Every structure is written in C-alpha cells, then in structure tokens.
Amino acid sequence: MLPTTSKPRSSSSTSSSSSSRPNPTWLPYLRRIIKWQQMDIEYTFWQMLHLCTSPKVVYQHTKYHKQTKNQWARDDPAFVVICSLLMTVATLAYCAAYDHSTAHAFFVFFSVLLFHFLLTGVFLATFCWFLTNSYLREEAPNSYVVEQRVEWMYAFDVHCNSFFPLFVLLYVIHYFLSPLLVAHGFIPVLLSNLLFMVGASYYHYLNFLGYDVLPFLERTTFFLYPIGVVIVLSPILILSGFNPSRYFMNMYFSRQI
C-alpha cells in the first residue's frame, strides 16, 4: 500500500486561492446605477426602515449575502442612488425655506450632496478600511486558513447604512423642527444638542454593528468610543449656549437666522 501523506499547502497556493475569490469591482456596480430596472428598490427601502428600527436584522442579512454571493459588500447601487435622491429632496426643501439666492442654493445643493454624503463617505470608508485591515483583523492560526480582509466597498456600505438614520434625524426631522431649534433661548439649545448627540451616537453604533458582524475582526468595540466623546461633549456645548442648528443654518444659507 502506498503511503498516504499529504504536503501542506504553500503560501503561494494560499495566496492564489485568496486572490481567486470574487472581489467586488466598481465597473459592474457603476453600470447598474444607470439601469434602474436592475435595482432592488423594495429591498433597499426595507433595509432603510430596519436600519432605523432594528439594524441587527439588516446585518444578519449581510451574512446571508456573504454565503450566497461570496462577498460582504452590496452588488446593488440602489441604496446609494435612493439615499442621494432623498438628500436632494431634503436639500432643496432647506434651500426653498432658507435661501434667497438661486445661485447660492445650487452651491448648497452640490456641496451637501458631494461633501456631506459622498466625499465624507469615501474618506471615512477608507479610514475604517485601513484601520480594520491593519489593526483589527485576527491573526490566522495556521497557513491552512485563507486570509480574509475587509472589502473597501463593504466599508462604504457600512458608512451608507450608518448615514441613513443620521439623515432622517438631522435632515428630515431637523427640517420640521427647525423653526423651534433655531430660536433663541435655552430650550432650543438643549433640543438641538440632544438631536445632534442622538444622531452622531447612532451613526457610530451602526458603524460598530457593521464591523462587529465580520467574524475575522476583533476589538470592534473601538467603534463605540466616539459615542463616549459625544456624550461628554454635549453637556459642555449645552452649558456654553452653543446651538448647532443655528450655527450650521447660518453657515450654509443666505438668510441669517
């Protein structure tokens, strides 16, 4: 009988198997942006609703997506498209209410859409992608385990998921409460700071959930630390009389409040 010994896989075979795994690419993703009929709009609205009510359910479905598509990131741009459209509507509503100049309104619209959502999202996703892959990944116990890394597009998905409830609080609800929030007095200062505190804290909580669901990451509680900073900073801002609503409205719109 011949001996039944087997040689361990070399590092090259391990890396080749890792590189052979399908990775999300920008090209098919961008192609689908202009093909509305290929987007799953119903599922996107389901995600948006549950991100505000039960976000853990959304990330449970992310696990199913990994099992079926072999990638953590979405391959459907519907979430980004719909979120951009909702931001467009909200920004135009603010401009109609608080801006006198049409040219300045266009400037506010493009700056909010590009800076608040897309460019800030790219920066934060890149930072979290680098942080998780460089410092928070678990060490592989042996050479037989295929190395796993956080996909950049998944990091951007986490930002988009975290941003949507923040958008609901600080763009939509804030818009309807803005006549009260921009008034003078202690109550507007208190309510404005509380609204911003809840929005920022919930953003970082969802950020934590997004990375905590990845089984190859450790010490993901790092993403909860900014919540402590926000909670400590908020009473200081309230006692100092700082009103974030008045500050941002005066910074962006031509009608001084």
Residue pairs with C-beta under 8 A, 6 or more apart in sequence:
8 143
8 144
9 143
9 144
11 143
14 143
14 144
14 146
14 147
17 146
18 146
18 147
21 70
21 146
22 69
22 70
22 71
23 71
23 151
24 71
24 73
24 75
24 151
24 153
24 154
26 153
28 75
29 75
29 77
29 153
30 77
32 38
32 39
32 75
32 76
32 77
33 77
33 80
33 81
38 76
39 76
39 77
39 78
39 81
40 76
40 78
41 78
41 82
43 76
43 78
44 76
44 78
44 79
44 82
45 82
47 58
47 61
47 79
47 161
48 79
48 82
48 83
48 164
50 57
50 58
51 58
51 161
51 164
51 165
51 206
52 164
52 165
52 168
55 161
55 205
55 206
55 209
56 209
58 161
59 209
59 210
59 213
60 213
62 72
62 213
63 213
65 71
65 72
65 74
66 72
69 75
71 151
71 154
72 150
72 151
72 154
72 157
72 214
73 151
73 153
73 154
73 156
73 157
74 153
74 157
79 157
79 160
79 161
80 160
83 117
83 160
83 163
83 164
83 167
84 113
84 117
84 118
86 167
87 112
87 113
87 116
87 117
87 167
87 171
88 109
88 113
90 167
90 171
90 172
90 175
91 108
91 109
91 112
91 113
91 171
92 105
92 109
93 175
94 108
94 171
94 175
94 252
94 253
95 105
95 108
95 109
95 253
96 105
97 175
97 178
98 249
98 253
98 254
98 255
98 257
99 105
99 108
99 253
99 254
99 255
100 254
100 255
101 254
104 253
104 254
108 252
108 253
111 252
112 252
117 163
121 156
121 159
121 160
121 163
122 156
124 159
125 152
125 155
125 156
125 158
125 159
126 152
126 155
128 150
128 155
128 158
128 159
128 207
128 211
128 223
129 150
129 151
129 152
129 155
131 222
132 150
132 155
132 211
132 214
132 217
133 149
133 150
135 219
136 211
136 217
136 218
136 219
136 220
136 222
137 148
137 149
137 150
137 216
137 217
137 218
138 216
138 217
138 218
140 147
148 214
148 216
150 211
150 214
150 217
157 210
158 206
158 207
158 210
158 211
159 207
161 206
161 210
162 202
162 203
162 204
162 206
162 207
162 210
163 203
165 199
165 202
165 203
165 206
166 199
166 200
166 202
166 203
169 195
169 198
169 199
169 202
170 195
170 196
170 199
173 195
174 181
174 195
174 245
177 191
177 195
178 245
178 249
180 187
180 188
180 191
181 188
181 191
181 192
181 195
181 243
181 245
181 246
182 188
182 243
182 245
182 246
182 249
182 257
186 241
188 243
188 245
188 246
189 238
189 241
189 242
189 243
190 238
192 243
192 244
192 245
192 246
193 234
193 237
193 238
193 242
193 243
193 244
194 234
195 245
196 234
196 244
197 230
197 231
197 234
200 226
200 227
200 230
201 227
201 230
201 231
204 223
204 224
204 226
204 227
204 230
205 224
205 227
207 223
208 220
208 221
208 223
208 224
211 217
211 220
211 223
212 220
212 223
214 220
237 244
246 257
249 257
250 256
250 257
